[in-house]
């Protein structure tokens, strides 16, 4: 993943998904307006960072992207990479409280919905599978 300035200058880069291409990036603020930010992440100035959900192929991960005191942009993993057994079609936030308490939903190509929660730093995944074993081919706008 690469982060650029408004002028197109490369600010930083990091391999965020091992051996996977990034297919989507979802900021934490995407659902329900403002993100609850009483407990922000690793940057001193909470207004200088954002939490994002990055996904691609069979992997997803939550990251914090922010600016350090010296003005340097940094990408910081919030959690370990989550690997699923099937290809991801889409991943979105269901709930966001802070970096150690969030819920994510992932839809896979073989009709499975995976709800992944991080509660007080402990990951829990729940699979919901259709009785019909078919592949989904969504139409995107």
Secondary structure, DSSP 4 states (H G I P E B T S, - for coil): -EEE-TTS-EEEE---STT----EEEEGGGSSSSPP-SS--S-SSGGGEEEEEEEETTEEEEEEEEE-TTS-EEEEESSPPEE-SS-EEEEEEEEEEETTEEEEEEEETTSEEEEEEEETTEEEEEEEE-SS-----PPP-
